[in-house]
Amino acid sequence: MVELGFQLVAVPFAVLALALAVLAIVPALSRGDAAVRLGFIVIGACALPWALTTALNASVVDGAPSVALARAGFMPLAAVGSGLLLVLLGVAGRIDEHRRVLIGSFVVNGGLMAMCGATDWVVADLAPTPWGLPYPRAGVLYGLFVAAIPVCVGYGLWAGRGDPVARLVGAGSRRAVGAVGVLAVLAVSDVFLTYGWFGVYPFSWVPSLAAAGLSLYAMSRGDVLRRRGLDRGALLEAAILAAAYLALVALVATTDRPLILALAGGAIAAATIALGRTVELAEAPGPRTDQARALDRLHAELDLAEDERQITAAALGFLSATAVLDHPRVVRATTDTPPPVVRDFLVRMARPFALADLASERLGRERGAILAWLADQGCDVVVPLCERDQLVGLVVGDVAEGRTLRDGARALLEPFGPAVARAYSVVELHQAIDAQAALTREVELADAVRQARASSGRLAIGGVEIAISYQPATRVAGDLWFTGALPDGRPVVLVGDVAGRGTSAALVSAAVVGACAAAVGLAGPSATATELLTRLHHVVRGIDGGRHRVTAALAVVEPDGAGRRVVFAVSGHRGGYLVRAGDGATELVALVGRGAPLGDPDWRAAETSYPLLPSDLVVVPSDGVAGARDASGAAWGERRLQRTLRELATSGRGELGAAALAAVRAHVGAAPLDDDLLIVTVTP
């Protein structure tokens, strides 16, 4: 029978056991970084048996100290190294890169623990030190066993080297856990005593006690744990476990049946976890707070918001009123922002988080890119705005105390993010609907413009016959034409093409035609073709910020003595032909110029004049005529156009345009038209 009593040599290890118990309990009851919490729990829980069994053996006043008890106390010490490695990597944010080494350390140290408990290779015996403390004597593998701690600490310090990601790891936290690791290595100095080389009393309790105190200080004052609050479930579990432990002690005192004790112990463990978590989840909601009322107001404002500006103002106003974040701002997601890898990560997270939370988050190969982009935002907290697996944007900001997002703030931001994301999505949907409606109206208007100009025809103006032959393209294009007479009766013909396709080009073409009609109607008796194009240039420059370009060819038929002449002004247009049929071959005179398109900052027009004979014909085709392609991609071409003009010049001048278009359509066949086909002919 062993009798215990007060022994002075047991006091240091008894105090150390108490400190280690506190070291294991504090992180267990705190909500924060799971990896760092687990590391400290492992350190405290695995070092506690060593300190406690040493104190118990030192307190024996009658009987022999227990070698088996000493082995049982030493056995978990190997896992302290893995716990230190977990803390060092977790605080440095390096767990992802060294996860396999970390797992391997737990496996190897688990094997060392089994060896210590089952053999005498680590603790061979107990022997009193010169000061009377029963302390283990080293077995053949004791050095290998205790080397687990310095090896793990050394690797952890090496792996955590380098500059941490901004706002992710506090420099003070890294220094604190580094110091804890160094103190743990100093505690291994008892190896000299266990091998019997020298020493009168174990020195390990001094650095161990200092390490425990420094760890508790770092957890309470620093951001090592990144504490978010008290784990109420764990607190309830601890209280239930304490009561159950007392009941189990009473049961042990009244029965000696192992089966009953085992069943009771298992039931207590299961009930502890189940009751603690159930009570936490079933906790009754408290009275409505100012923050809850602010959340209600936010929902009301978001429901009334009509544009993104109002949504942003409501979101930032809520964060300012609740003081949950400092310096908040909204970052809207675009095609390039954030990068795809960050976008995917934020969609997966879909919940508020502090950058410090990511120190031990499993991010995989893209960890560096994700952390670098988030760090560039210059914030402590990120709230992803996600709606149906789509990232709408994110809210970023700082926290007043440290870099940790407390549980109360998380609880407030969790409904905040989806509400704001949904509001942005609804407004975007309304804007898309409005844009579609506006586009539909524009298409209808463009179609009306297209229908208005689609009819081919022939008209006489000022003694000149003008024929228009037109074939619209599959998609709305920007070809345009105008025919009219100046106030003095001179005929005017305008042929042009707006750069681009679609509704915008059709609307611009309508505006140019309208402007030409106004310019012709307001022109003076001496107005020239270049003056008319100059007015049209200013009109085009005033449309939509001057981003449109319009090629144009304008012909004015003027009297020339007893005959007529054509004044031809070109502004970036391909020009036309003066077809002159003689007794022999038909002559083609190119009507071209080097002018720049209307709307161009360097705009200019080139003007030429040609006399007209009664048998002459002025032909102005659009770009689409020579560029029309068949199914194989072959263009009709300028040579075919010239040959067709020569062939048709003598057979029927009035129908030349329609016949030329028929030849183009025959070449194109079933292939779709990419551009309008337009030929305007002027016969004096």
Buried (B, 14 or more C-beta within 10 A) or exposed (E): EBEBEEBEBBBBBBBBBBBBBBBBBBBBBBBBBBBBBBBBBBBBBBBBBBBBBBBBBBBBEEEEBBBEBBBBBBBBBBBBBBBBBBBBBBBBBBBBEBEEBBEEBBEBBEEBBEBBBEBBBBBBEBBEBEEEBBBBBBBEBBBBBBBBBBBBBBBBBEBBEEEBBEBBBBEEBBEBBBBBBBBBBBBBBBBEBBEEEEBEBBBBBBBBBBBBBBBBEBBEEBBBBBBBBEBBBBBBBBEBBEEBEEEBEEBEEEEEEEEEBEEBBEEBEEBBBEBBBEBBEEEEEEEEEEBBEBBEEBBEBBEEBEEBEBBBBBBBBBBEBBEBBBEBBBBEBEEEBBBEBBBBBBBEBBBBBBBBBBBBBEBEEBBEBBBEBBBEBEBBBBBBBBBEEEBBBBBBBBBEEBBBBBBBBBBBBEEBBBBBBBBBBBBEEEEEEEEEEEEEEBBEBBBEBBEEBEEBEBEEBBEBBBBBBBBBBEBBBBBBBBBBBBEEEBBBBBBBBBBBBBBBBBBBBBBBBEBBBEBBEEBEEEBBBBBBBBBBBEBBBEBEEEEBBBBBBBBBBBEBEEEBBBBBBBBBBBBBBBBBBEEEEBBBBEBBBEBBBBBBEEBBBBBBEBEBBEBBBBBBBBBBBBBBBBEEEEEBBEEBBBEBBBBBBEEEBEBBBBBBBBBBBEBBEEBEBBBBBBBBBBBB
